[in-house]
């Protein structure tokens, strides 16, 4: 699924949601890190996290829904949304653009 989002400056931002349950480190074709957002269906906090990611212009985003995966449910449960980078670092909600950029380095 591809979502076209607009950030505060009105510029379009495209977010790609995948259905992968792979928790391992992955990289984009360009060699940059891929970020994984663990979330639930019908989660307003997850929608807010996606908006922050759009504002920060985070690319290479894989969105994983934990609802139907017992292992992910056990790991993330009520913590969602959780952003994970290719090195395995995790950023729990809540976060804003400044905190996200600081975490990304």
MARSELO-569954 format. One record per residue: residue in one letter; x, y, z of N, C-alpha, C in turn. Coordinates in steps of 0.02 Angstrom, whole numbers, plus 50000, padded with zeros to 5 digits. Layout:
BEGIN
aXYZXYZXYZ/...
//
This chain:
BEGIN
x500424994250000500005000050000500445006250000/x500275011049960500635017349957500165022749981/x500375026650029499965032050055500285038650035/x499885043150007500125049749991499925054350049/x500415056950083500305061250141500535068250125/x500255073050159500485079950151500745082350219/x501305085650218501585088350280501415095750284/x501625099050336501415105950349501585110850293/x502115109450255502285114050200501895112550137/x501445107550139501025105950082501325101350031/x501965099850038502305095449990502075088250000/x501965084549946501755077549955502335073249979/x502165068250018502645063250043502315056550034/x502675051850005502395045249993502675040350043/x502245036850079502445031750126502235024950099/x502685020250101502535013550076502465008850135/x501905005450138501775000650192501844993650164/x502254989550196502344982650176502024977950226/x502074971650213501764966750258502294961950284/x502904964150288503444959750310503434958950385/x503604952850409503674951650480504404950250497/x504854951950453505564950750464505834955850512/x506124953550567506394958250617507144959450607/x507444956350556508154957050545508324963650513/x508954965350514509194971450482509144970750407/x508864975850376508814975950303509054982650279/x509234982950216509464989150186509134990250120/x509064996550101508774998150037509274996749982/x509034997049921509474995849864510035000949861/x509915006949888510435012049888510925011249946/x510805006249988511265005050044511085008450109/x510565012650108510365016050169509925011550213/x509835013550275509435009450320508695009550302/x508375004050316507655003650310507365004050381/x506865008050389506535008750454505895004650453/x505755001450508505144997450515504725000550570/x504095002050553503625004550603503154998850621/x503194996650684502744991450709502124994950734/x501544992650711500914995950727500344990950728/x499744993550743499134989650745498634992650696/x498144988550676497584991150638497184995950682/x496905001050651496475005850686496795008750749/x497425010850742497805013650798497925021050785/x497595025450822497675032650810498385035050827/x498715031950876499405033750891499865031850833/x499715026250802500115024050744500035028950686/x499415031450677499295036450625499695042850641/x499725044650704500115050550724500855049450711/x501095043450725501805041850713501955042250638/x501505039750596501595040250524501635047550501/x501225051750532501245058850515501915062050534/x502185060250592502845062750613503385060250564/x503345053950545503825051150497503785054850431/x503185056650410503095060450348503395067350354/x503275070650411503555077350422504315077150421/x504605071850448505335071150450505615068450384/x505165066850338505345064250272505765057850277/x505555053350320505885046950327505705042650267/x506205040350231506085036050174506215028850193/x506125024350145506265017250156505925014650219/x505275015850224504895013850283504485007650268/x504565002650310504174996550306503694996550365/x503054995850352502554996050405502324988850419/x502394986650481502214979850500501654980050552/x501114976650536500544976150581500624969950624/x500614970850690500764965450736500154961250755/x499564963350736498944960350759498894952750750/x499134950150695499054943050680499694939050689/x500174941650725500814938250734500944937650809/x500894931550836500964930450908501634932750935/x502174931650897502834933550920502904941150924/x502654944550872502684951950873502214954750925/x501644951650934501174953850986501494953351055/x501844947851067502184946951132502734952051141/x503094953651087503654958251092503444965551098/x502944967551058502764974651055502114976351091/x501654971651095501024972451133500764979551133/x500734982551192500464989351200500974994751185/x501584992851166502114997951153502005001551087/x501624998751041501565001650974501275008650978/x501485012850933501955011750879502685011850903/x503085007650871503795007250885504165007550818/x504665011950814505075012550755505735008850767/x505935004650720506545000750726506985002350666/x507645003150678508095004250622508464997850604/x508864998150553509214992250527509724989450576/x509944993450625510414991050675510054987950735/x509394988050734509004985050788508824989850844/x509004996250837508815001150888508065002550881/x507735003750937507025005050936506855011650970/x506385015050940506135021350967505395020550981/x505215020851045504515020051065504145026751060/x503505026351047503075032051047502975034351119/x502935040751133502865046351086503545049251065/x503555051751003504135055450978503895060750930/x504285066150926504135071450878504695071650827/x504655076350781505155076750727505855077850756/x505925082250806506585083550835506865077350869/x506465073850907506695067750941506865062350890/x506465061850838506595056950785507255058350750/x507365064550731507995066350697508595065250743/x508535066850807509085065650854509225058250860/x508705054150863508785046850867509105044050804/x508915046850747509185044450683509925046450675/x510125051650711510825053750708510955057950649/
//
